[in-house]
Amino acid sequence: MAKAIRRRLIPIMAAMGVTALALGGCSSGGSDNSGGGGNSSGGSELKGVTLNVAADWSGAEQKNFEKVLAQFEKETGAKVNYTSYGTNVATTLNTKVEGGDPPDVAVIPQPGLLTSLAKAGSLIELDSATLDEVKANFAKTWVDLGSVDGKAYGIWFKGSNKSTVWYNTKVYDQAGATVPKTWDEFMKTLKLISDSGTYGLSIGADAGWPLTDWFENVYLRTAGPDMYDKLTNHEIPWTDPSVTKALTLLGTLWGDKAIVEPGTAQRTFGDSVTEVFGATPKAGTVYEGDFVAGNIASSTKSKVGENAKFYDFPSIDGSEPAVVGGGNAAIQLKKNKGAAALMKYLAGPEAATIWVKLGGFTSPNKKVDMSAYPDATSKQIAEALVNAKTFRFDMSDSAPSAFGGTKGSGEWQILIDFFNNPTDVQGTQQKLEAAAVQDYK
């Protein structure tokens, strides 16, 4: 599951390096869990304190996060050693916890991991000062995502917007197409582009995860956030009529051979982006998260913000603005003054703004000034994330990995089969429910 999440949380303009840096260090003790303040001119209240911090970030992301940590060191006098766990966050962190040697603070991409660690008693609850900071700076949705059984443990330092539809402006202009706001307009736009001689939509469905993201965005808009939560937790069956509606809508789109570029079943997600933004565009539109910008930059000569832009996933039946997304949450695993101070620091806008200005980062912290984003596209992505009436975490990433994150089985494979036969709505629902019954155990 960590691999699936990590793959989908590629930042907007991050480099694609995978080199991990592991820096050893010893954690300072102390039973005081109160947070500490700091000042930009340099502080010393944590002088002599050494903290171990771990996350999945490596390469350019690691360097940027280390700049965030460097400012904390400057303000408090603490020393922070960072270790990258790469794509093996869940496995490595659980091993560290079981061995009695967890980092003081970790930043993790899975709400399920946060929940399991909290229920096992492995996390330190946010102190009152930090919780006040979180409540002041984040929407309730994010506060709830970091809470388990009514207690707050996580701070969602990084966000990801997976409700972005990317389009080639030259293809749209040549077809006379405009940015759609509703699903009906979206379908008409895709047809208009196809009629102009370029396929309206490219999809990469050789793996099932892009299809789960399609389903989640449609389901959130047709069924609403409450039903989304129930389906995520398998409190309603996949045979529910609300699932029927979403799959029927998707089946109509996916089965339209005049709109969807052929060869989808064998096409990778990366190739679907290249089909739209390569030297000779084969299609005008591709759906996926904000990380598409990174694919555009690394694999094509198109320019994000110029001929490569995005619009919000369209409204369906009058649905309010909604975002399906992901993120990375800071959690505290050791009870000491330094760790608590770092948690409070990560909850504030200053820490997030450091990385925001460096690019390739979206913060769900609503106190971060939008003018800090380095370009119009990253600002647009952040505004959609922060201002969404409804935000829900990626459903498949929140499910047991056997169901929502395994290649060749579970939801991934069943949706691939449905893509290839989009008229079999009821059969698909029955297969999804049978898999959920088995995997949610």
WOBEL-V251114 format. One line per field, one symbol per residue. ss: DSSP state (a for helix, b for strand, c for the rest). psi: psi as a letter, one per 30 degrees, with the letter a starting at -180 (. if undefined). A space follows every 10 residues. Layout:
# WOBEL-V251114
ss = ???
psi = ???
This chain:
# WOBEL-V251114
ss = caaaaaaacc cccccccccc cbcccccccc cccccccccc cccccccccb bbbbbcccaa aaaaaaaaaa aaaaaaccbb bbbbccccaa aaaaaaaacc ccccbbbbcc aaaaaaaaac cccccccaaa aaaaaaacca aaaaacbbcc bbccbbbbbb bccbbbbbaa aaaaaccccc cbaaaaaaaa aaaaacccbc bbccccccaa aaaaaaaaaa aaacaaaaaa aacccccccc aaaaaaaaaa aaaacccccb cccaaaccaa aaaaaaaccc ccbcbbbccc caaaaaaaac cccbcccbbb bbccbccccc cbbbbbbbbb bbccccaaaa aaaaaaacaa aaaaaaaacc cbccccccca aacccaaaaa aaaaaaaccb bbbcaaaacc aaaaccccca aaaaaaaaaa ccccaaaaaa aaaaaaaaac c
psi = eeeeeeefgk legllglgkk kjkllkkkak fkgklkallf fklgfgkfkk kkkkafklbe eeeeefeeee eeeeffflkk kkkkgbfhee eeeeeeeffg hllekljlgj eeeeeeeeff gflkkkleee eeeeeffkle eeeefgkkhg kkfljieklk jghkjkljee eeeefgklkl fleeeeeeee eeeefffkke kkkjgflfee eeeeeeeeee fefleeeeee eeghfllfgk feeeeeeeee eeeffjffek klgeffklee eeeefegaej kflfkkkaaf feeeeeeffl glkkfdfjll lkklkkhgkl kkkkaaakkk kkfkjleeee eeeeefflfe eeeeeefflg kkkfjffkkf ffkfleeeee eeeeeegkek kkkkeefflk feeggkkglb eeeeeeeeef igfieeeeee eeeeeeeeff .
